[in-house]
Amino acid sequence: MEGEKPSLALVYHAVQALYHDPDPAGKERASVWLGELQKSMYAWEISDQLLQLKQDVESCYFAAQTMKMKIQTSFYELPADTHIALRDSLLSHIENLKDLSPIIITQLALAIADLALQMASWKGCVHTLIEKYSGDVSSMTFLMEILTVLPEEVHSRSLRIGANRRTEIIEDLAYYSATVIALLVSCVEKTGSNEKMLIKVFRCLGSWFNLGVLDTTFMANSQLLILLFQVLQRDETPTNLHEAASDCVCSALYAIENVDSNMALALQLFRGVLLLETAYHMAVAREDLDKVLNYCRIFTELCETLLETIVQSPGQGMGDLRTLELLLICAGHPQYEVAEISFNFWYRLGERLYKTNDAVLHGIFRPYIQRLLHGLARHCQLDADHEGIPEDTDDFGEFRMRVSDLVKDVIFLVGSMECFSQLYSTLKEGSPPWEVTEAVLFIMAAIAKSVDPENNPTLTEVLEQVVLLPQTVHIGVRYTSIELVGEMSEAVNHNPRFLDPVLNYLMKGLGEKPLASMAAKAILSICSVCRDHMAQHFHGLLEIARSLDSFALSTEAAVGLLKGTALVLARLPLEKIAECLSDLCAVQVVALKKLLSQDHSNSKSADPTVWLDRLAVIFSSSVLCSRHTNPIVENGQMHPCQKVIHDIWPVLSETLNKHQADNRIVERCCRCLRFAVRCVGKGSASLLQPLVTQMVNVYRVYPHSCFLYLGSILVDEYGMEEGCRQGLLDMLQALCMPTFQLLEQPNGLRNHPDTVDDLFRLATRFVQRSPVTLLSSQVVVHLVQCAIAAATLDHRDANCSVMKFIRDLIHTGITNDHEDDFEVRKQLIGQAMQQHGQQLITQIIHACCFFLPPYTLPDVAEVIWEVMLFDRPTFCRWLENALKGLPKGTSGGAVTVTNKQLTDFHKQVTSAEECKQVCWAIREFTRLFR
């Protein structure tokens, strides 16, 4: 917002429009205008004035929120001599507005907390606030709110206060923590069982537990801990208070994760939680689901905290297995949401026991896992009056998928075969209702793949029985039985006599709308695993593929069937592959030709993506087979797919031209071409020139980033062919011109991360396949400059591609791979580094400290490591210069980084003997700026 400061009346009018304008367009205009105001310098003064006026809740909320946001993101705008006035003003506002609205109090409390964290001159803020306000009962509301949000904001991602300041604050809060606890105890004594005040006390206590600054030995004997469990044990405790007390106990349990150093509090919490079992049963009896969920959260958090103790000394002390009993009691609750709370613990327990691999230990926990599985199978049952197939997209469907994942993770403790047999025997020996049968089949499907398929009579018996299921059984049972057959494809492969009955069974399912997609998925599984046996059924699969749209299939299932067919195709004799591939592609090609012959239309029927996706999966499956399992082409032989792809090219080219403005369709065309090129490798050479020409021509007008990606595939396939290098370089240069224009626009890098990602994938492929060609060209300078500019981009894929390009580029000048061009490469890299090295290192260090999230740092460390390997003495000088440019302090007067920390970091990096030491040093150093 430029120009003169807007009047208060105008701001107030905009706030009113934001909340009360009946016209959505008016609301949107007000929102945009107020957003611009919040970014301006005027926002400080206007917010202050609105809070003083206290006209209404809306204007005060906007002002309080603006003040919080400005302190979080733009505190540097204020001169240091205004900080005290700002603090006093905020405290005055929160005192004056304490009765207006709780949401305003929260926003102002956050503003005060964020100011305290950044304002180094405000020493002992907790002590100051308690001393000033604790004597006045009417001030307790906002005092408690400030003391609750202050510890929460210490690790807020909105504040970049740095590790030094954060450490100073945490030490300060730890020092005054006893004062806070005394205040909370005093509050409880003064207000008794006032529900609202108790909720505030528990929220505040939980916040201080979470920060990890409370003296746990002192807390073990605190009145507050006794009160927490009294509240949780009382049957008449109101819901909101119960939730606050539960949250607080969970925070306390989280805070003592290192049990050995917090033994006194751990013991008190352990005893207190075990005594809640009776209260849990009472909540179940009263059908109070909110309280039941709270108790289950507490039981789960106790188990999470004591996991190591439980595994190391099961049944002894705090390894008492009554903790697991509590979780199994919860798993027995009729509502599946209760059991689901404990899933993460069971995952962790399974992982921990798997790593231990101790048969005696596994034996101790086996009965618990068996009971858990029994309970989960019951929870997976559909309602008896459920009609149709099981839904997998609703909440219950998602729950069943999580059960399936959990069962796969813990089944090793029970034994896959043993469990599978037990489940099957429950079906064989009784005649359970359909919903029980379906749930048992569902659990069997989850573990089928982990059962050894060799010489296994149970598996063959299950297959035998399932394919004989009559069509009269509930459709849900048939649906899940089809899923089970798909999961048992290994058993079919070991017992090929079942292939025909299994396929017949699946074909019946394929013909029924509700079962068709699951049957298609099962057929794909059989095709993937039983390829050799399925070769004899190829023509049957081809017939299905030809009439794909006569079945009621989801898009994914239809593509899956084509994938299965293509996987089997690769197992055919070499001389049959070309003809059969042509037949398989024909349906899609005819459909594309038909669309091309029609007039331009916006209707869904004119969309070619369905056919492009189907062609792509046929080619990608052929790639998979030829690359990994069946290298079918001898040297000198023509690839059997070459002619087919050559014949299809004109249709793909015309489709690309017709839809060149539509990014979605162009992406699908490029994907299809990518797999076609990968499928035949160098056999696609005749397409290279027309494809590149078309790519470049369309890209000049419509810069879809997928062309850059397709270009990287071409460089990967042909970059080492001497005759193709110059043409590929021309392609790169032609694609780079419009790309650089796009990225040089305001916020171009941030607005087009996919383009950055794909550009540097292409450039990296060039470095890998033909480094001297790239290094000798004019475009390399612009690529390096663009990479340096993009180093600050905090987009995961884009940043990874940029760093990989720089790393691989420098690496070509280090690795002497006995190629003739090594010295040339080394010299060219040396020139590039001389020109851009200092700028690169300065930008990378700056990016690490102020822009990049921690997960990107290993990639950055590799770049620094390569630069250092290339020329360590020069790198030491560049790093020193880069570090000199970093700010040493914050606008709030705190020290960001000391000279010693700068020197230590320089030494750690420059003396590193492996890349991971560089990564560790960067990770620790950048915390000083976060």
Rosetta blueprint (number, residue, H / E / L):
1 M L
2 E L
3 G L
4 E L
5 K L
6 P L
7 S L
8 L H
9 A H
10 L H
11 V H
12 Y H
13 H H
14 A H
15 V H
16 Q H
17 A H
18 L H
19 Y H
20 H H
21 D L
22 P L
23 D L
24 P H
25 A H
26 G H
27 K H
28 E H
29 R H
30 A H
31 S H
32 V H
33 W H
34 L H
35 G H
36 E H
37 L H
38 Q H
39 K H
40 S L
41 M L
42 Y H
43 A H
44 W H
45 E H
46 I H
47 S H
48 D H
49 Q H
50 L H
51 L H
52 Q H
53 L H
54 K L
55 Q L
56 D L
57 V H
58 E H
59 S H
60 C H
61 Y H
62 F H
63 A H
64 A H
65 Q H
66 T H
67 M H
68 K H
69 M H
70 K H
71 I H
72 Q H
73 T H
74 S L
75 F H
76 Y H
77 E H
78 L L
79 P L
80 A H
81 D H
82 T H
83 H H
84 I H
85 A H
86 L H
87 R H
88 D H
89 S H
90 L H
91 L H
92 S H
93 H H
94 I H
95 E H
96 N H
97 L L
98 K L
99 D L
100 L L
101 S L
102 P H
103 I H
104 I H
105 I H
106 T H
107 Q H
108 L H
109 A H
110 L H
111 A H
112 I H
113 A H
114 D H
115 L H
116 A H
117 L H
118 Q H
119 M L
120 A L
121 S L
122 W L
123 K L
124 G L
125 C H
126 V H
127 H H
128 T H
129 L H
130 I H
131 E H
132 K H
133 Y H
134 S L
135 G L
136 D L
137 V H
138 S H
139 S H
140 M H
141 T H
142 F H
143 L H
144 M H
145 E H
146 I H
147 L H
148 T H
149 V H
150 L H
151 P H
152 E H
153 E H
154 V L
155 H L
156 S L
157 R L
158 S L
159 L L
160 R L
161 I L
162 G H
163 A H
164 N H
165 R H
166 R H
167 T H
168 E H
169 I H
170 I H
171 E H
172 D H
173 L H
174 A H
175 Y H
176 Y H
177 S H
178 A H
179 T H
180 V H
181 I H
182 A H
183 L H
184 L H
185 V H
186 S H
187 C H
188 V H
189 E H
190 K H
191 T H
192 G L
193 S L
194 N L
195 E H
196 K H
197 M H
198 L H
199 I H
200 K H
201 V H
202 F H
203 R H
204 C H
205 L H
206 G H
207 S H
208 W H
209 F H
210 N H
211 L H
212 G L
213 V L
214 L L
215 D L
216 T H
217 T H
218 F H
219 M H
220 A H
221 N L
222 S L
223 Q H
224 L H
225 L H
226 I H
227 L H
228 L H
229 F H
230 Q H
231 V H
232 L H
233 Q H
234 R L
235 D L
236 E L
237 T L
238 P L
239 T H
240 N H
241 L H
242 H H
243 E H
244 A H
245 A H
246 S H
247 D H
248 C H
249 V H
250 C H
251 S H
252 A H
253 L H
254 Y H
255 A H
256 I L
257 E L
258 N L
259 V H
260 D H
261 S H
262 N H
263 M H
264 A H
265 L H
266 A H
267 L H
268 Q H
269 L H
270 F H
271 R H
272 G H
273 V H
274 L H
275 L L
276 L L
277 E H
278 T H
279 A H
280 Y H
281 H H
282 M H
283 A H
284 V H
285 A H
286 R L
287 E L
288 D L
289 L H
290 D H
291 K H
292 V H
293 L H
294 N H
295 Y H
296 C H
297 R H
298 I H
299 F H
300 T H
301 E H
302 L H
303 C H
304 E H
305 T H
306 L L
307 L H
308 E H
309 T H
310 I H
311 V H
312 Q H
313 S L
314 P L
315 G L
316 Q L
317 G H
318 M H
319 G H
320 D L
321 L L
322 R H
323 T H
324 L H
325 E H
326 L H
327 L H
328 L H
329 I H
330 C H
331 A H
332 G L
333 H L
334 P L
335 Q L
336 Y H
337 E H
338 V H
339 A H
340 E H
341 I L
342 S L
343 F H
344 N H
345 F H
346 W H
347 Y H
348 R H
349 L H
350 G H
351 E H
352 R H
353 L H
354 Y H
355 K H
356 T H
357 N L
358 D L
359 A H
360 V H
361 L H
362 H H
363 G H
364 I H
365 F H
366 R H
367 P H
368 Y H
369 I H
370 Q H
371 R H
372 L H
373 L H
374 H H
375 G H
376 L H
377 A H
378 R H
379 H H
380 C L
381 Q L
382 L L
383 D L
384 A L
385 D L
386 H L
387 E L
388 G L
389 I L
390 P L
391 E L
392 D L
393 T L
394 D L
395 D H
396 F H
397 G H
398 E H
399 F H
400 R H
401 M H
402 R H
403 V H
404 S H
405 D H
406 L H
407 V H
408 K H
409 D H
410 V H
411 I H
412 F H
413 L H
414 V H
415 G L
416 S H
417 M H
418 E H
419 C H
420 F H
421 S H
422 Q H
423 L H
424 Y H
425 S H
426 T H
427 L H
428 K H
429 E H
430 G L
431 S L
432 P L
433 P L
434 W H
435 E H
436 V H
437 T H
438 E H
439 A H
440 V H
441 L H
442 F H
443 I H
444 M H
445 A H
446 A H
447 I H
448 A H
449 K H
450 S H
451 V L
452 D L
453 P L
454 E L
455 N L
456 N L
457 P H
458 T H
459 L H
460 T H
461 E H
462 V H
463 L H
464 E H
465 Q H
466 V H
467 V L
468 L L
469 L L
470 P L
471 Q L
472 T L
473 V L
474 H L
475 I H
476 G H
477 V H
478 R H
479 Y H
480 T H
481 S H
482 I H
483 E H
484 L H
485 V H
486 G H
487 E H
488 M L
489 S H
490 E H
491 A H
492 V H
493 N H
494 H H
495 N L
496 P H
497 R H
498 F H
499 L H
500 D H
501 P H
502 V H
503 L H
504 N H
505 Y H
506 L H
507 M H
508 K H
509 G H
510 L H
511 G L
512 E L
513 K H
514 P H
515 L H
516 A H
517 S H
518 M H
519 A H
520 A H
521 K H
522 A H
523 I H
524 L H
525 S H
526 I H
527 C H
528 S H
529 V H
530 C L
531 R H
532 D H
533 H H
534 M H
535 A H
536 Q H
537 H H
538 F H
539 H H
540 G H
541 L H
542 L H
543 E H
544 I H
545 A H
546 R H
547 S L
548 L H
549 D H
550 S H
551 F L
552 A L
553 L L
554 S L
555 T H
556 E H
557 A H
558 A H
559 V H
560 G H
561 L H
562 L H
563 K H
564 G H
565 T H
566 A H
567 L H
568 V H
569 L H
570 A L
571 R L
572 L L
573 P L
574 L H
575 E H
576 K H
577 I H
578 A H
579 E H
580 C H
581 L H
582 S H
583 D H
584 L H
585 C H
586 A H
587 V H
588 Q H
589 V H
590 V H
591 A H
592 L H
593 K H
594 K H
595 L H
596 L H
597 S H
598 Q L
599 D L
600 H L
601 S L
602 N L
603 S L
604 K H
605 S H
606 A H
607 D L
608 P L
609 T H
610 V H
611 W H
612 L H
613 D H
614 R H
615 L H
616 A H
617 V H
618 I H
619 F H
620 S H
621 S H
622 S H
623 V H
624 L H
625 C H
626 S H
627 R H
628 H H
629 T H
630 N L
631 P L
632 I L
633 V L
634 E L
635 N L
636 G L
637 Q L
638 M L
639 H L
640 P L
641 C L
642 Q H
643 K H
644 V H
645 I H
646 H H
647 D H
648 I H
649 W H
650 P H
651 V H
652 L H
653 S H
654 E H
655 T H
656 L H
657 N H
658 K H
659 H L
660 Q L
661 A L
662 D L
663 N H
664 R H
665 I H
666 V H
667 E H
668 R H
669 C H
670 C H
671 R H
672 C H
673 L H
674 R H
675 F H
676 A H
677 V H
678 R H
679 C H
680 V H
681 G H
682 K H
683 G H
684 S H
685 A H
686 S H
687 L H
688 L H
689 Q H
690 P H
691 L H
692 V H
693 T H
694 Q H
695 M H
696 V H
697 N H
698 V H
699 Y H
700 R H
701 V H
702 Y L
703 P L
704 H L
705 S L
706 C H
707 F H
708 L H
709 Y H
710 L H
711 G H
712 S H
713 I H
714 L H
715 V H
716 D H
717 E H
718 Y H
719 G L
720 M L
721 E L
722 E H
723 G H
724 C H
725 R H
726 Q H
727 G H
728 L H
729 L H
730 D H
731 M H
732 L H
733 Q H
734 A H
735 L H
736 C H
737 M H
738 P H
739 T H
740 F H
741 Q H
742 L H
743 L H
744 E L
745 Q L
746 P L
747 N L
748 G H
749 L H
750 R H
751 N H
752 H L
753 P H
754 D H
755 T H
756 V H
757 D H
758 D H
759 L H
760 F H
761 R H
762 L H
763 A H
764 T H
765 R H
766 F H
767 V H
768 Q H
769 R H
770 S L
771 P H
772 V H
773 T H
774 L H
775 L H
776 S L
777 S L
778 Q L
779 V H
780 V H
781 V H
782 H H
783 L H
784 V H
785 Q H
786 C H
787 A H
788 I H
789 A H
790 A H
791 A L
792 T L
793 L L
794 D L
795 H L
796 R H
797 D H
798 A H
799 N H
800 C H
801 S H
802 V H
803 M H
804 K H
805 F H
806 I H
807 R H
808 D H
809 L H
810 I H
811 H H
812 T L
813 G L
814 I L
815 T L
816 N L
817 D L
818 H L
819 E L
820 D L
821 D L
822 F H
823 E H
824 V H
825 R H
826 K H
827 Q H
828 L H
829 I H
830 G H
831 Q H
832 A H
833 M H
834 Q H
835 Q H
836 H H
837 G H
838 Q H
839 Q H
840 L H
841 I H
842 T H
843 Q H
844 I H
845 I H
846 H H
847 A H
848 C H
849 C H
850 F H
851 F L
852 L L
853 P L
854 P H
855 Y H
856 T H
857 L H
858 P H
859 D H
860 V H
861 A H
862 E H
863 V H
864 I H
865 W H
866 E H
867 V H
868 M H
869 L H
870 F H
871 D L
872 R H
873 P H
874 T H
875 F H
876 C H
877 R H
878 W H
879 L H
880 E H
881 N H
882 A H
883 L H
884 K H
885 G L
886 L L
887 P L
888 K L
889 G E
890 T L
891 S L
892 G L
893 G L
894 A L
895 V E
896 T L
897 V L
898 T L
899 N H
900 K H
901 Q H
902 L H
903 T H
904 D H
905 F H
906 H H
907 K H
908 Q H
909 V H
910 T H
911 S L
912 A L
913 E L
914 E L
915 C H
916 K H
917 Q H
918 V H
919 C H
920 W H
921 A H
922 I H
923 R H
924 E H
925 F H
926 T H
927 R H
928 L H
929 F H
930 R L
